[in-house]
Amino acid sequence: MERREKYKRMIMFLASFFILAIQTGGFAYVWFRYYADAGVIGQTFWYRGNYVVIGQYALMLFLFYKIYGGFKVGYLRVLDVLFSQILSVLCVNVITYLQLALIGHWKFGSHVVPILYMTGFNLAVVVVWVVFMRWIYAKIYPPRRMLLIYGEHSPVDLIHKISSREDKYNICETIHLNKGEEAIKTKIGEYKNIILGDMPVKERNIFLKYCFERDIRCYSIPKLSDIMIQSADDIHLFDTTLMLFRNRGLTVEQKLLKRAFDLVVSALGVVVASPFMLVIALLIKAYDGGPVFYKQERLTEGGRVFYVLKFRSMRVDSEKAGARLAMKHDSRVTPVGHVIRNIHFDELPQLFNILKGDMSLVGPRPERPEIAAEYKKDIPEFDYRLKIKAGLTGYAQVYGKYNTTPYDKLKLDLTYIEHYSFFLDIKLLFLTFKILFQKENTEGVEEWQVTAATKEKKKK
């Protein structure tokens, strides 16, 4: 398997090129057969213009595949890759049709049949390609046999998460640090893949260097300081390299660009979403006669408290017993609430929070002050998330879940802060559209949990 590993990138490159070529070829056929030479657009493009249109289609398809993970056959689950490719194809074909409609001054729905046929062809090709490539990948690269080394903290949660991808990883054995350095090194020699669980930095460095010397693939859970190091700048003014940690959050230029983007997109979002918000408001009012909106104290940049605005999805008396996160199968959620929570439309009023400046489109999810205070008892660093404005969506919302533990959520949010860029915001907004259709991302906490932090306490 180690020898075959060298050719993985080449195999995936050729497979990705093949699917792009097939999809682009399908569009080229439709373009030349129905649009370019049929007088639909008004005048025939010069031949080079035809190739520009086809090249633009290929480029859009490539970008959407990259954003949604359509090429990650061995990395994502089969259904995730399939969903990513289908979503990419649909987005690109809709955008392409709208472009052609604008160029050709078409009426709504005019000349749409060729695009529909092409979309059906695209989707059939996607299904065959994903299933075939997953079969090939599984044959060439079976699950990795792994040794897990752990310390003071129980590895049960980590094992459970990794075991959810049995197609990719197989934890064959675990060993505790108390077995001693030499015994662990001997055991490492029996494996080609090692996982370093949560352990002190000193021990982790020993085994990390040991694996490096022997070309052993090594996975490790990052600490908060590891995430900070990833964004450090190297300074080579002397014969000793320095690492610069600016620790300032966003620069003035980044804040200005981010605020301008927030204003434009949220204002446009309010206009587009207004009909949906009106219907939702009427349904909520008609169900129980209670208030349409729900205001709640939340934390944003610098620990400032503001009132987040949401459509009410629970009963009016839902918190008479105190603040808590939503549970799985929560009886407090109304029938209207079930629908709008599943499609995240209960969050639409937060566009007004963004316009006001309390929130941003992308950033750490705002926590309630009382729940954040509970988290800080065990995680004093939890306020690190408050270096920037809270967001409607964010890194933790896209790559985590509603019931992700606060420490993991902190790591995800800190990753966003330390790697911030305008293009990362764009990517996360596109990925947010994808997770709207993934129910597991909105899964509540267990009935015995008041906050996500109580998960660990219950197990001890």
Buried (B, 14 or more C-beta within 10 A) or exposed (E): EEEEEEEEEEBBEEBBEEBBEBBBBBBBEBBEEBBBEEEBBEEBBEEEEBEEBBEBBBEBBBBBBBBBBBBBBBEBBBEBBBBBBBBBBBBBBEBBBEBBBEBBEBEEEEBBEBBEEBBEBBBEBBEEBBEEBBEBBBEBBEBBBBBBBBBEEBBEBBBEEBEEEEBBBBBEEBBBBEEEEEEBBEBBEEBBBBBBBBBEEEBBEBBBEBBEEEEBBBBBBEBBEBBBEEBBEEEEEEEEEEEEEEEEBBEEEBBEBBBEBBBEBBEEBBEEBEEEBEEBBEBBBEEEEBEBEBEBEBBBBEEEEBEBBBBBBBBBEBEEEEBBBBBEEBEBBBEBBEBBBBEBBBBBBBBBBBBEBBBBBBBBBBBBBEBBEBBBEEBEEBBBBBBBBBBBBBBBBBBBBBBBBBBBBBBBBBBBBBEBEEEBBBBBBBBBEBBBEEEEBBBBBBEEBBBBBBBBEEEE
